[in-house]
């Protein structure tokens, strides 16, 4: 008698993400994958290895603002060896030499200069035609407007009012000279989905997500503007239970998102991840 294995919600998400990875790899000649070392981007690393028989067949990019938590930099070096990553680290040294930093400038300006402009610089250098990112629709209202394959123009701008339709698995898989496409394999995942998948697959992540002395980080970014939340959740089951009971947004502790009205939408329109 044949035994059937029932697919779970996580199986469906995993299969869709692997399909998107493979579609992108087939469609584009020159791909990179930004990697923040956070939970979502570590899930991307895991899914890429599943999609490509245990390896990540394209460079992994870390935009280093020089304001990273020391623990995150330690994790970066460990994960590079553990996953055998072709890691590219990019710093906008020109902006730092001009004095751009949280000590003297507002978070939106610093984010644009040290993240978005740094990304523009490294894209111009390597001429990637696609970037695989860990964007999720539930993370921020602006990101809810995204597509699985989302074009950016030669100025790296995102026209959130004119996104291509994606009927029957037909994606925007071409770009003109100087343009690129953002590929989003996690678009349909929720924060809880990510945590359940990390738990199921035993994916390595930074320990800053777990409670220490009554506080933990829910989202990780630059150290001067990323704040922990009050929490006693010291394992994934407790984190999931906490998330199922909260109405506070995931990026509530990220200062650049809230510095001014529509800050995230303005940053993303200019090319921010």
Secondary structure, 3 states (H helix, E strand, C coil): CCCCCCCCHHHHHHHHHHHHHHHHHHHCCCEEEECCCCHHHHHHHHHHHHHCCCCCCCEEEEECCCCCCHHHHHHHHHHHHHCCCCEEEECCHHHHHCCCCCCCCCHHHHHHHHHHHHHHHHHHHHCCCEEEECCCHHHCCHHHHCCCEEEECCCCCCCCCCCCCCHHHCCCCCCCCCCEEEEECCCCCCHHHHHHHHHHHCCCCCHHHCCECCEECCCCCCHHHECCEECCCCCHHHHHHHHHHCCCCCCCCEHHHCCCCCHHHHHHHCCCC
